[in-house]
Amino acid sequence: MKSIATKDSVLFLPDFDSFDYRQWSGLLENKVGITIPKERESFLQTKIWSRMRELGIETFSKYWDVINNGITGKLEWIELLDRLTVHETSFFRHKPSYNLVVNDFSNILNNNRKFHYKVWSVSCATGEEAYSLAILLQSLKSGIDKKNIYYGVTATDVSKPALTIAEHAYYNKEKLKGFDNDYKEYIKKVNPKIFTIDEKIKDRVAFGVFNLLKIEEMPTIKFDIIFCQNVLIYFTKEKKIKILEGFKRFLKSGGMLILNPADIGNWKSDNMTRITYKGTLAYKLD
Ligand SMILES: C[S@@+](CC[C@H](N)C(=O)[O-])C[C@H]1O[C@@H](n2cnc3c(N)ncnc32)[C@H](O)[C@@H]1O
């Protein structure tokens, strides 16, 4: 039996055999596409068990029945999924990708046409990525005061609890590391440890739950930028390709898909042209 030592005692985890591993990792893969390799079995066991402890459930099979039982099971799944997904993120996390957005939006600003610039922050976790994008666009737009150009950021994630944090937008001041001084006007101090995002920026960001595995079922909205970073790594190659192909339907002609260079290897697809821009991995729809 596996055990965990805490400050005051030793806790014993209920057994988790290979059947349990297959059952729970299979559930996660079927519902959201995330694969937990056998080497990370103990991560799976510990995370599920920590939730079982809160509910006072002693065996994995009893918890399995809870998760798979009607509306209560669906609500419980939202809680568990939040434990099993990695929400690590930060403001302006991959600078070269943001530079590419600056480059693209600046071209639009130089154009005198009326324009509605739409960005999709896919898998935005607790919101830092979505707010970074909105802050960037707002600061560029205010710089030259263009009244005929609008922008909006649609931000989605599969985790409802992560999105609730995003909507509230209260962040620890540690998160300000790496935050450019020019953008500090878009944050508001709440107390010495906490800051929030200016209402002007919040108004430009809309959050919603979205499961990338269901990309084919999403109604089509066309974006100038699809910003998808640090999520495809959790999917199998087949699922990655399906998602990447699925994104094409959501791009305006000339719109860009900006990935993180670590997310995928070499992807080639009809009508998608690889863009060469310092340190980025991006594609433009012809
Ligand atoms: C590591 S975070 C990345 C956050 C942000 N994009 C960044 O780069 O900083 C990965 C996010 O992907 C989300 N995610 C995992 N599976 C997903 C799925 N099937 N559909 C949509 N989002 C998913 C997780 O909930 C998590 O918030």
The ligand as an SDF file (V2000), in Angstrom:
LIG
                    3D

 27 29  0  0  0  0  0  0  0  0999 V2000
   -0.5790   24.5000  -18.9980 C   0  0  0  0  0  0  0  0  0  0  0  0
   -2.1160   25.2980  -19.2040 S   0  0  0  0  0  0  0  0  0  0  0  0
   -1.7170   26.4400  -20.4860 C   0  0  0  0  0  0  0  0  0  0  0  0
   -2.2410   27.8110  -20.1890 C   0  0  0  0  0  0  0  0  0  0  0  0
   -1.8390   28.8940  -21.2100 C   0  0  0  0  0  0  0  0  0  0  0  0
   -2.2970   28.5720  -22.5400 N   0  0  0  0  0  0  0  0  0  0  0  0
   -0.3560   29.1300  -21.2240 C   0  0  0  0  0  0  0  0  0  0  0  0
    0.3050   28.7710  -22.1990 O   0  0  0  0  0  0  0  0  0  0  0  0
    0.1800   29.6750  -20.2500 O   0  0  0  0  0  0  0  0  0  0  0  0
   -3.0310   24.0290  -20.0630 C   0  0  0  0  0  0  0  0  0  0  0  0
   -4.5480   24.2710  -20.0340 C   0  0  0  0  0  0  0  0  0  0  0  0
   -5.1600   23.3760  -20.9740 O   0  0  0  0  0  0  0  0  0  0  0  0
   -6.4330   23.0470  -20.4870 C   0  0  0  0  0  0  0  0  0  0  0  0
   -6.9410   21.8500  -21.1700 N   0  0  0  0  0  0  0  0  0  0  0  0
   -6.5860   20.5610  -20.9530 C   0  0  0  0  0  0  0  0  0  0  0  0
   -7.3250   19.7460  -21.7260 N   0  0  0  0  0  0  0  0  0  0  0  0
   -8.1480   20.5350  -22.4640 C   0  0  0  0  0  0  0  0  0  0  0  0
   -9.1500   20.2760  -23.4410 C   0  0  0  0  0  0  0  0  0  0  0  0
   -9.4780   19.0290  -23.8150 N   0  0  0  0  0  0  0  0  0  0  0  0
   -9.7970   21.3230  -23.9850 N   0  0  0  0  0  0  0  0  0  0  0  0
   -9.4960   22.5890  -23.6160 C   0  0  0  0  0  0  0  0  0  0  0  0
   -8.5650   22.8970  -22.6880 N   0  0  0  0  0  0  0  0  0  0  0  0
   -7.8940   21.8780  -22.1170 C   0  0  0  0  0  0  0  0  0  0  0  0
   -6.1980   22.8550  -18.9900 C   0  0  0  0  0  0  0  0  0  0  0  0
   -7.4030   22.9610  -18.2550 O   0  0  0  0  0  0  0  0  0  0  0  0
   -5.1890   23.9640  -18.6830 C   0  0  0  0  0  0  0  0  0  0  0  0
   -5.8180   25.1070  -18.1800 O   0  0  0  0  0  0  0  0  0  0  0  0
  1  2  1  0
  2  3  1  0
  2 10  1  0
  3  4  1  0
  4  5  1  0
  5  6  1  0
  5  7  1  0
  7  8  2  0
  7  9  1  0
 10 11  1  0
 11 12  1  0
 11 26  1  0
 12 13  1  0
 13 14  1  0
 13 24  1  0
 14 15  1  0
 14 23  1  0
 15 16  2  0
 16 17  1  0
 17 18  1  0
 17 23  2  0
 18 19  1  0
 18 20  2  0
 20 21  1  0
 21 22  2  0
 22 23  1  0
 24 25  1  0
 24 26  1  0
 26 27  1  0
M  CHG  2   2   1   9  -1
M  END
$$$$
